[in-house]
Amino acid sequence: MTFVDADHPDVVAFAARATAGASTDRDKAVALFYAVRDGIRYDPYRLSADPETYRASAVLREGVAYCIPKAVLLCAAARAAGLTARLGFADVRNHLNSEKLRERMAGSDLFIWHGYVEFLLDGRWVKVTPAFNIELCERFGVLPLEFDGEHDALFHPYAADGRAHMEYVRERGTFDELPFEEIMSEFRPAFARMLEEAPPADAAFRSS
């Protein structure tokens, strides 16, 4: 299965809308970052073992996802816009993890295989995390990530009130395509309850 389906008509159209008026690769990357950050609502409870929910075109149709599918969409949209992009992964510890989410994660605050994207801009790779949409950040007092096309846009170590927030504890590397089976081999034991309770894929996915 191709997850980063950059040639899908929906992904191509999304990328074209997001980058309309952008003249440089840097401008395109910035526009796409914000389009995915705020256009797809973040929901950690959407974690799923169904591969269909990770395809970029499927993420667009659903309009809500967690970090990995959002990263897949951003990577696909970037390629559709003519940019060079790849997926990156890291394990992160969320010190502000809610009790509800911590319970479903078997008491852990460690998110393994957090997904982000790397753009190749002006000869160097730049990392961006499009996970948390602006409404979520405002609701929970989390500093939203901003991207200028030049500097990395990764999770803030502290929240707006100074509390510890995100801690990067392990880099997993970069990939041209989503390493789905490798990720699931670790998700199944670590996030068994969340996978079991994940909402089913939209029926529209099955008919496409």
Phi, psi and omega in degrees: 000137174268116180273317179275072186274072185295341181266003178292137183305323180293321179291318178299316181293319178300314180297320180295317179296315184294327185259007179303126180091348179279127186259336182243163177300322179297316179297321179295316180298317179297313181298318180292321178304309182290327179297319180279319180305311187258343181276340178241116183290137179278133177211107182294340181282359176275004177305129189216155175261004180275113184300332182300328183286354181259354178288139182304316181296325178290322178298320178300315182292324182285319177079005179211140183191173173257192194298318185294308178299325178295321177294320178299317179296315180298320179297316180294316180296322178298315179294323178297331179272005177090012180267157173266123184213154177213164179270143174232155182220148178207156171269131181232146177254121181264103182287349178253020180304134180288157178298322180299313181288321178300319179299317181288342177261026177058038176084004184263156171242016181262119177262108179277150178058041171299133184261139173218186183230147171244127173260142171266106184232127179053038174083006179220152180276132180239130184266136178221143179241105184269020192294300191274114177289159188299322180297320178297316181299315180294324181292323186253008178069030179262136178292122179291147177281135176243146184231128181252004180083001182234319183253153177302145175238083182248165184308140177288141176288340181228152176278177182299331182267008177093354179289148176300137182240269185256138178233120176278121186247342180200130174271136181258347179105182182241154186215145175281336179224157181295122178278068192303308184295323178296318178294314183294331179297335176261331178293320186302314177283328185280324187235042185304314183294317180297319178295322180292326185263003182297141177294148181293155176296145178302141181299334181296332178301320186289338183265357182269000000 
